[in-house]
Each structure stands twice: as C-alpha cells, then as structure tokens.
C-alpha cells in the first residue's frame, strides 16, 4: 500500500474533528488524500525517464573522468601503449576489433597484437577476432575458419567481426556477390552462437555511400568515400544495392534468432532513428554500436532533436558507445591521441548536456541530448558488458 506524506497524515487527523473551523480544511484534505492515493496506485512502478529530472540525475562535464566507460570498437594494429594510457586516463576500457580488411595486417598478426596488449593491460583491453574469406571457394574453408575461431576463443576473443567485404567484394566461383545470408556462413555463425560469443557485423555501408559526394549528409562520409572510391557505391551501380545489403542481414538474423548480434556503425541504419527502431523491434537479439556514426545522430538532432532523444530513452538497452578509432604506424601518436581525447569529450557533451554544439562533421548547430545518468551508464558501459559478457569480468 502507498504511504502518505507526513504532512498529509498530520492533517488527516483534523478530519475527525467536528469543529466548524475545520470543515473547509476537511473537504480540501480529503480531496488531496484521494488524489495522492490515485496517483500512487495508477502510476507505473518506474516512470519513463524524461528531460525533466532533478539535476543530480544527470552527469556534467566534470563527471567525465570519474565515470567508467567502454569503447567497443577500436583498431589497435601495433604494440602501442600511448593510446591505452590515454584510455586509462579518461577511464575507458576498449574492445580491440580485428578486421579482414586489405589495409589491415593479416588476421593472425592482429590477434597476436591483441593478446600481447591484453597481457600488459589485462583490465583495460579485450579483443574480438574476425574471419578471413581468402579461401572462400575452397571446400576446406568452413573447417579452417571454425578451427581459427576456436583457437581465438581459447586465446581470449570475446566476439567475432564480419566485414563489408562480404556483400561488397567477395564473389563465388560464378562471379556472383556473396552475401552474409549465404548458407556457407551458417556453420560459422552456429559455432559463434554455441560458443556464447557475439557476432559484430559491419555489413553494407551508410546510405550516403549510394549518393554523390555533394549530397552526403556528414563530412566524415564525404572524406572517406573521396579517399576510397572503390567503396563508393554511387560509382558502382552494378554492385548490390543498399537495400540488398540490409535484406541479406535481415535474412541472416531471421535464420539465427538466438545469435547475439551487434550491428556495427548503427547497423548501417545511421540515417534514420525510425528505421533503426524498426530493426531493433524486429530482432530482439540485435544491438548496435555507434562507431563512426555519432555524427549521423547529431545531424538528425539538428531538425529532430526530440525524436533522437526519445529514441535513446526507448532503446537505452540496445545502444553501445564506440568510435572506430585506429592506431597504426602511419600516425603521429601525440596528434592521434589529442584528436581521440577531443572527440571523446565532444561525445560526452552530446550525451550529457543540453548545450548547443558545433562539431567538425556536421555543418549546422544542434543541441546535446542531456540523457539521464541511468541511460548514459548503459550506453557507455552496462550495454557493452551485457552484449559482450566477458567484458563484465574486467569491471
């Protein structure tokens, strides 16, 4: 039963009085008590979080370093300690993600780098392995990959990443593009699921990829596709379409409803929180990381701030902080670390404040989302520990 506030309990005693001076008070108090009781019985046990909460339920800029955080999508491709020292100073743990990319070292070398870093920073870094499609057309490919994954899991991998070369580069013996729903992937995905690991899917690209450069919505995409025309699908209309990529992923998820799946880069649905919400509703085994796509959320916040804010509230258990930062020998460490730190601070400001902001990748001004602490803790740490359970052991 609901407990009445002390001041109402005190005044309730006056109801029993027959003194005329209390008659009007009696009527008012009875109404107040009835309204309070109705409010208590009719209200949900946990009201939805909104922007109108006491100040102590929000973080500020001063809380940034004191809050434990996880970045679930970085690519450390060398035995570098300065980046991990920066992460430690900013109270981040990181997930180092291997990738089967032409610009990355061989996947065995990436694994060895991760294992060495974990030995040096056992509470600061975890790693996700990947698969190679180099020998896709070999009959032995499936067994080779399952063996590699088992070996990687034994060496500490908490997940597996599949990359956009599936659907955008890989072809079968007949020259047909291979998509992620190809039956030859099923034994691999089944093994990942049975091993209680998470599949991370960078499948497809942002919708901007199918637009001319001048029509792209954020600067990051303009810069990337200028530098990588081989992945700019506007220039390659003969390749699978944006919809083809999404549909193949949907079919894969429908075949594997118990697979724990994290869609990298907002699941390639970065352009619309409405469209992303539809996928999250359809596939309860799916979450998404925000790697290199936070600018798309900021872009939407320019004109639809409330919609973006409410999306974070509703799907607060399915959104995972990540950045896609890279560490390799082509960079100047001090410059790279400064840029990383500044971007982390901008992200924190976007999620925790309602200040007006300008960022390098979004042309117009927008307002921060000012999410409640409970939501911020989920997107920065708790969801990572939920969708990559072994990372919770480092907490």
Secondary structure, DSSP 8 states (H G I E B T S, - for coil): -----HHHHHHHGGGG---GGGHHHHHHHHHHHHHHHHHHHHS-SS----S---GGGS--GGGGGGS-EEEEEEEE-S---HHHHHHHHTTEEEEEE----TTS--HHHHHHHHHHHHHH-TTTEEEEEE---TTTTSTTHHHHHHHHHHHHHHTT--EEEE-THHHHT-B-TTS-B--TT-GGGHHHHHHHHHTT-EEEE--S--GGGGS-GGG-SSHHHHHHHHH-GGG-GGG-TTS--HHHHHHHHHHHHHH-TT-EEEEHHHHT-TT-HHHHHHHHHH-TTEEEE-TTTHHHHHHHHHH-HHHHHHHHHHTTTSEE----EEE-TTS-HHHHHHHHHHHHHHHHHHHH---EEEETTEEEEEE-----HHHHHIIIIIHHHHHSGGGGGG-
